[in-house]
Amino acid sequence: MRKIIPGVTALMAGLLAVPASAGLIWYEAEGNDCVGEAFGACQIMANDESGEPIQISPVIAKYEPDGTLDDYNNDYSSFSGDEITFNGNAAGTWQYAPGTDDPGIRYWSAKAGNDFNLFWYVDDADEATCAGNAYTLACLNLAQSVTDGSWFTPGEKDLSHLTFFNSEPPTYVPEPGSIALLGLGLAGLGLARRKFAKA
């Protein structure tokens, strides 16, 4: 499910420090917003036009409904958790006061029940790219780095947790076959070097 909320800045003037001309995009998804072996490995993922998986944005931190820091990505050594505050239960706003070396925020999710809503802001001029299906590489790449935002849970259920994601550029995820080919190529170079050194 995809929704675009145009003119959110006008509706929340004075409440959020979002870009002057930005529309809030949200996408409702089933399941958990962070699934994996380790919390720090959690990523926003998307497929490109050829179906190749791309890592869009790594996780920063997850917060309990009372604002307590639940977990955070150890890759961000400067991040303490006090930088993010929020209010609300089924809906609310959040604020971010990053330190010098803290990551930026492009995406955030509100989990409730068996679903979660993923949010990001795009420039009003880019909203057409997100029409029809917001969860595309093209639309996700338009996400702006922000220090404030709004959120609401799927079905207006009680909040389970809020999760925030970094503003790193997208990276392709190597396929197992590609990794194997790379490994074989490196092994071949090593053998060729040995033969050359013996000659």
WOHUZI-V489853 format. One record per pair of residues at least 12 apart in sequence whose ideal C-beta (glycine too) atoms are under 10 Angstrom apart, sorted by sequence separation. I is the first residue (numbers start at 1). J is the second residue. D is the distance in whole Angstrom. If there is no record, write none. Layout:
i = {I/I}
j = {J/J}
d = {D/D}
This chain:
i = {9/12/43/44/45/59/60/61/69/72/83/84/85/96/107/108/122/126/127/129/130/9/11/43/44/59/60/68/69/83/84/106/107/126/129/130/7/8/9/41/43/44/59/67/69/83/84/94/106/107/120/7/8/9/42/43/44/58/60/61/69/82/83/105/106/126/127/149/6/7/8/42/43/59/60/83/94/118/126/6/7/8/41/42/58/59/67/82/118/122/125/126/5/6/40/41/42/58/61/63/67/84/92/122/126/4/5/6/40/60/61/62/67/79/80/83/91/120/122/123/4/5/39/40/42/61/67/78/79/83/90/120/122/3/4/5/60/63/65/78/84/121/122/123/145/146/3/4/39/61/63/78/79/80/83/86/88/90/118/120/121/122/143/145/2/3/36/39/60/61/63/65/66/78/79/89/120/121/144/2/3/60/65/77/78/79/84/86/119/120/121/143/1/2/3/34/76/77/78/94/120/121/1/2/33/76/120/1/65/67/76/119/121/1/34/75/121/141/1/33/42/120/121/141/73/119/140/39/40/42/63/119/39/40/41/119/38/39/40/107/118/119/137/39/40/106/117/38/39/40/106/117/38/40/60/106/107/117/34/106/116/117/60/105/106/108/115/116/117/105/106/107/115/104/105/106/110/112/113/114/115/104/105/108/110/112/113/114/60/61/103/104/105/107/108/109/110/111/112/113/115/60/104/105/108/110/111/112/114/119/59/60/61/105/109/110/112/113/116/58/60/63/112/113/115/116/118/120/57/65/111/112/114/116/57/60/62/65/98/110/112/113/116/118/57/59/60/111/112/57/62/96/98/110/111/112/56/57/59/96/97/110/111/56/96/97/110/111/94/95/96/109/110/111/94/95/96/109/110/94/95/108/109/93/94/108/109/93/94/107/108/109/92/93/94/107/108/92/93/106/107/91/92/105/106/107/91/92/104/105/106/107/90/91/92/103/104/105/106/44/88/90/91/103/104/105/106/44/57/84/86/88/90/103/104/56/83/86/88/89/90/102/103/104/44/86/88/90/91/103/90/89/90/92/89/90/91/94/96/89/90/89/92/94/88/86/33/44/88/33/34/33/44/86/16/32/33/34/15/16/17/33/84/86/16/17/32/15/27/29/31/84/12/56/83/25/26/27/28/29/32/33/34/26/30/31/32/33/54/57/26/30/31/32/33/56/30/31/33/52/56/79/29/30/54/57/28/29/49/54/56/79/28/29/47/48/49/65/27/28/29/46/47/48/49/27/28/46/47/48/71/76/26/27/44/46/70/73/75/26/27/45/46/70/71/72/73/25/26/27/46/65/66/68/70/73/25/26/46/65/24/25/45/46/64/65/67/24/25/44/63/64/65/23/24/25/64/65/22/23/24/62/63/64/22/23/44/62/63/22/23/62/63/21/22/23/25/61/62/63/19/21/22/23/25/61/62/18/19/20/21/23/24/27/60/61/19/20/21/22/23/25/59/60/61/16/19/21/22/25/59/60/61/27/28/29/59/60/23/27/28/57/58/59/60/26/27/57/58/25/27/56/57/58/25/56/57/58/56/57/9/27/56/57/8/27/55/56/57/58/1/3/5/25/55/56/9/25/55/56/1/3/5/8/54/55/7/25/54/55/4/6/25/54/55/23/44/53/54/52/53/6/42/44/52/53/5/22/24/43/44/48/52/53/4/42/43/52/4/22/26/30/39/46/48/19/24/26/28/29/43/45/4/18/19/24/26/28/44/47/52/3/4/19/22/24/28/33/34/43/2/4/18/26/32/33/43/45/2/17/18/32/33/34/2/4/16/17/18/33/43/2/3/16/17/18/32/34/1/2/16/17/18/33/1/2/15/16/1/2/16/4/15/12/2/12/12/11/8/8/5/1}
j = {21/24/55/56/57/71/72/73/81/84/95/96/97/108/119/120/134/138/139/141/142/22/24/56/57/72/73/81/82/96/97/119/120/139/142/143/21/22/23/55/57/58/73/81/83/97/98/108/120/121/134/22/23/24/57/58/59/73/75/76/84/97/98/120/121/141/142/164/22/23/24/58/59/75/76/99/110/134/142/23/24/25/58/59/75/76/84/99/135/139/142/143/23/24/58/59/60/76/79/81/85/102/110/140/144/23/24/25/59/79/80/81/86/98/99/102/110/139/141/142/24/25/59/60/62/81/87/98/99/103/110/140/142/24/25/26/81/84/86/99/105/142/143/144/166/167/25/26/61/83/85/100/101/102/105/108/110/112/140/142/143/144/165/167/25/26/59/62/83/84/86/88/89/101/102/112/143/144/167/26/27/84/89/101/102/103/108/110/143/144/145/167/26/27/28/59/101/102/103/119/145/146/27/28/59/102/146/28/92/94/103/146/148/29/62/103/149/169/30/62/71/149/150/170/103/149/170/70/71/73/94/150/71/72/73/151/71/72/73/140/151/152/170/73/74/140/151/73/74/75/141/152/74/76/96/142/143/153/71/143/153/154/98/143/144/146/153/154/155/144/145/146/154/144/145/146/150/152/153/154/155/145/146/149/151/153/154/155/102/103/145/146/147/149/150/151/152/153/154/155/157/103/147/148/151/153/154/155/157/162/103/104/105/149/153/154/156/157/160/103/105/108/157/158/160/161/163/165/103/111/157/158/160/162/104/107/109/112/145/157/159/160/163/165/105/107/108/159/160/106/111/145/147/159/160/161/106/107/109/146/147/160/161/107/147/148/161/162/146/147/148/161/162/163/147/148/149/162/163/148/149/162/163/148/149/163/164/149/150/163/164/165/149/150/151/164/165/150/151/164/165/150/151/164/165/166/151/152/164/165/166/167/151/152/153/164/165/166/167/106/150/152/153/165/166/167/168/107/120/147/149/151/153/166/167/120/147/150/152/153/154/166/167/168/109/151/153/155/156/168/156/156/157/159/157/158/159/162/164/158/159/159/162/164/159/159/107/118/162/108/109/109/120/162/93/109/110/111/93/94/95/111/162/164/95/96/111/95/107/109/111/164/93/137/164/107/108/109/110/111/114/115/116/109/113/114/115/116/137/140/110/114/115/116/117/140/115/116/118/137/141/164/115/116/140/143/115/116/136/141/143/166/116/117/135/136/137/153/116/117/118/135/136/137/138/117/118/136/137/138/161/166/117/118/135/137/161/164/166/118/119/137/138/162/163/164/165/118/119/120/139/158/159/161/163/166/119/120/140/159/119/120/140/141/159/160/162/120/121/140/159/160/161/120/121/122/161/162/120/121/122/160/161/162/121/122/143/161/162/122/123/162/163/122/123/124/126/162/163/164/121/123/124/125/127/163/164/121/122/123/124/126/127/130/163/164/123/124/125/126/127/129/163/164/165/121/124/126/127/130/164/165/166/133/134/135/165/166/130/134/135/164/165/166/167/134/135/165/166/134/136/165/166/167/135/166/167/168/167/168/121/139/168/169/121/140/168/169/170/171/115/117/119/139/169/170/124/140/170/171/117/119/121/124/170/171/124/142/171/172/122/124/143/172/173/142/163/172/173/172/173/127/163/165/173/174/127/144/146/165/166/170/174/175/127/165/166/175/128/146/150/154/163/170/172/144/149/151/153/154/168/170/130/144/145/150/152/154/170/173/178/130/131/146/149/151/155/160/161/170/130/132/146/154/160/161/171/173/131/146/147/161/162/163/132/134/146/147/148/163/173/133/134/147/148/149/163/165/133/134/148/149/150/165/134/135/148/149/135/136/150/139/150/148/139/149/150/150/149/150/150/154}
d = {7/9/5/4/9/9/7/7/4/10/9/5/8/9/7/8/9/9/9/9/7/6/9/7/4/8/6/9/8/6/8/10/5/8/6/10/9/7/8/10/7/8/5/10/10/5/9/7/6/10/9/9/6/9/10/5/8/6/9/8/8/8/6/9/8/10/9/9/10/7/4/7/7/9/6/7/10/9/5/5/9/10/8/4/7/10/9/10/8/7/10/10/6/8/8/8/10/9/7/8/7/10/9/9/9/6/4/10/7/7/10/10/6/8/8/6/8/8/9/7/8/8/7/10/9/6/8/9/8/10/9/7/4/9/6/7/10/7/9/6/8/9/6/7/9/9/8/8/9/9/9/7/8/9/10/9/9/7/9/8/7/7/9/4/8/5/9/7/9/7/7/9/10/4/5/9/4/5/9/8/8/8/6/8/5/7/9/10/9/7/9/8/9/6/8/6/8/10/9/10/10/6/7/8/9/7/8/4/10/10/5/10/10/8/7/9/7/9/10/8/9/8/10/7/8/6/8/9/9/8/9/8/5/8/9/6/10/8/4/8/10/9/8/7/6/9/7/9/9/6/10/7/9/9/9/10/6/7/8/4/8/6/10/9/7/9/8/7/10/10/5/10/4/10/7/7/10/9/8/8/7/4/6/6/4/4/7/10/8/9/9/8/7/10/10/8/6/7/6/7/8/5/8/9/6/5/8/7/9/10/10/9/10/8/10/8/8/5/8/8/7/10/4/8/10/9/9/9/10/10/9/6/10/10/10/10/9/10/10/10/6/7/8/9/9/9/9/7/5/6/9/10/7/6/4/9/8/5/10/8/7/8/5/8/5/10/8/8/10/7/7/9/6/7/9/5/8/7/8/7/9/6/5/7/6/7/8/7/8/9/5/8/10/5/7/8/7/7/7/9/4/7/6/5/6/8/7/8/10/7/7/9/10/4/10/9/10/7/4/8/9/6/7/9/6/7/9/5/9/10/9/7/5/4/4/10/9/10/8/8/10/10/7/8/9/8/9/9/7/8/4/9/7/8/9/6/9/7/8/6/7/5/9/8/7/9/10/7/9/9/8/4/9/6/6/10/9/9/6/9/8/5/8/10/8/9/7/10/10/8/9/6/8/8/10/10/10/9/10/10/9/9/9/9/10/7/9/4/6/8/9/6/7/7/9/5/5/8/7/10/8/10/7/8/9/8/6/6/9/9/8/10/8/8/10/10/8/10/9/5/6/7/9/5/9/7/8/7/7/9/9/8/5/5/10/5/6/10/9/7/8/10/9/9/9/9/10/9/5/9/9/7/10/10/9/8/7/8/5/5/6/5/9/9/9/7/9/8/7/7/9/9/7/10/6/6/6/8/10/7/9/10/6/9/4/6/9/5/5/7/8/7/8/10/6/5/9/9/5/8/7/6/7/9/8/7/8/6/9/9/5/8/10/9/8/6/7/9/7/9/5/10/6/5/9/9/9/10/9/5/7/6/10/9/10/8/6/5/8/5/10/10/7/7/9/7/5/4/5/5/10/8/5/10/9/10/7/6/10/6/9/9/8/9/8/9/8/9/8/10/9/9/9/7/10/5/9/9/6/9/9/10/10/10/5/5/8/8/7/8/9/7/8/6/6/10/10/8/7/6/4/6/8/5/8/9/10/6/10/8/9/9/10/8/6/8/10/8/9/8/9/9/9/8/8/6/8/8/10/9/10/10/6/8/9/7/8/5/9/10/10/10/7/7/10/9/9/9/9/10/7/10/6/10/9/8/9/8/8/7/9/10/9/6/7/7/8/6/6/5/9/6/8/9/4/7/9/9/10/4/4/9/9/9/9/7/8/7/9/9/7/10/8/9/9/10/7/9/9/7/9/9}
